[in-house]
Amino acid sequence: MKNARVALIVVLSMIFAAQAFAAPDESAVEKGQKVYQKWCFPCHGTGSGKPATDLLAARDKGSRPAALEERTDLSAPLIKMFVRHGVMFMPTFRKTEISDADLDALSAYLTRNNKR
Amino acid sequence: MRIPPGVSSKDFSSALQEFEAAVGKPWVFTSDEDLDLYRDSYSPVWNEDEEPIPSAAVAPDGVEQVQAIVRTANKYKIPLWTISTGKNLGYGGSAPRLRGSVVLDLKRMNRVLEINEKNHYALLEPGVSYFDLYQYIHERQLNVWIDPPDPGWGSPVGNSLERGGGYTPMHDHFDAVCGLEVVLPSGEVMRTGMGALPGAKTWQQYKYGFGPHVTPIFSQSSLGIVTKMGIWLLPPPEAYLSGTVMVWKHHDLIPLVEIFAELQDSGIIRGTTSFASPFWLGPPNPELDSLRASGSVKPLEDYAERKKIPYWSLPLPFYGPAKVVAAQWEYAKEKFSSIPGVTFQDGPSHRFPLGAEELAKIPDTVPLGIPSLHIFSLLPPGSQGHIGFSPILPMSGEALLEAMTVFDRVHSELGAGRAALVVLTSFPRALVIIDLFPVERNVERNRKTREIYRRLIKEAAAHGWGEYRTHTTFMGDISNTYSFNNHVLRRFHETIKDAVDPNGILSPGKCGIWPKHLREEKA
């Protein structure tokens, strides 16, 4: 079951990373940065004591940035899948925490540097 | 459509319409996709028939909306399960105890209503997280510290009411509660302590008010919905100093705990710490565990001496004026020096406020009053979540040694290797030992975990050790162990429950207390 989930995540990651997206909406990016700071930074941010960043750094061994906001290969569907379904010890986030609109903004922020 | 047990689909539809009228349609969730977000991400019964998936969730934005929801729930006998931030992971997350309950999600009630810098307290709504509260204080540069637990995404209201613990001198979170506003099962709003006096100026400054003190009956409780809570904060200390005491023989644990207890009960050590040993505590280690196979402690002591690894170590936290904490550490060293061979290690220490550069280098900021998620760094690789069996032990080395032996024996007898134990001093006068279990999206492994957990509950109770808090899955099991005089305590709780909540709408099954109409079925 666990292996199946990991495989699904890897496949989706490959599919979505290859997609092209429209230019990001600046106000959405700005809002998304606030969502990121509030909800994602404590685990995925830079600096000491960020468990998800440490975990991704150990997994990827420098092949890509460990902090999510430095990545250029994330996609909106992938971000939504993680936020709404969780992964490993990351739990799901409810709509009273991160609304659908917040999630769209977060996706805009985390995909702002993707190659288009 | 999922429907609460014992409720007709017609009544449930009517209730949902009334919920929507109370809070607005976007804040009533009924689709499977939305309700999946209310499943317990760390559930030990994931995807099993007993997994408590809710029938709906409703998210009010104020006390009047909570009252309206409660009145509707009474009208149609809808079971409500209240959550604050819903991040009580390891204890049930945002999922109910009773499958089909409607989750009352208070996350939108997230206002910091007051911070008093001179008398050091806050008045909060339940949806405020420790991160939110810290941010609010930090942005305004207010002169108070909070005491976050591990991790910081939880609610001060929820965590305190569940009797969680932190690390600073305010670490006993329920002890810091001062005054509640509660929506009763009738829909009436009540304030406890001084809050019962209209216009009181001391709601957050004096806990007890007049007459019987009822604030505690809303802790780990299903008797009301707390919509505001006062909590005492800490004046920022000038300094933090930590020093570690290291001892080298197995039975040194006994004087180590005894001296610690004296220092703690004297108010010299005011923060939470943990006892550590690579041989007995923390994650299993095949090399060290094999040394224990002989059943003698001598090979372990020899290994400790040869490798210069302390058999037991105890980091001590000191908070206060720099001169005072230095003197307290010196005094502690004097006291522990009565243990032959004891050694000490200084540090780390900090002066406050911390600079940004210094702060960025500190991995675990929680003991410094700054919430974080650092605790997840300590989980084993690939972890999908955890639960803990956490009974309260006497504050004695003898009890600790006995408990470690019992826990290990249970794990071993059930083919689960050695227990992964943590020992904390979160509460005054007692120890809490935590046996950590991974939870997985694997039915068979979770069944095994539950088997071990339930055996531990029985073994611990047979030794006089009971859990202080537990995952919803085990609430009935734990309640069964608090059985003095033919379960008179639970019968007393049930008497109050029946009187205060006659329709049994609030959090059915919370801590093993079921409303009358479900009592026989769930016993």
Interface residues (C-beta under 8 A of the other chain):
Chain A: M1 K2 R5 K38 P42 C43 G47 S48 G49 K50 P51 A52 D54 L55 A58 R84 G86 M88 F89 P91 T92 F93 R94 K95 T96 E97
Chain B: W27 F29 D34 D36 L37 Y38 R39 S41 Y42 A57 A59 T85 G86 K87 L89 G93 S94 D105 K107 R108 G127 F131 P151 G152 W153 A360 K361 I362 P363 D364 T365 P371 S372 L373 H374 I375 F376 S377 L379 P381 G382 S383 Q384 G385 H386 E440 R441 N442
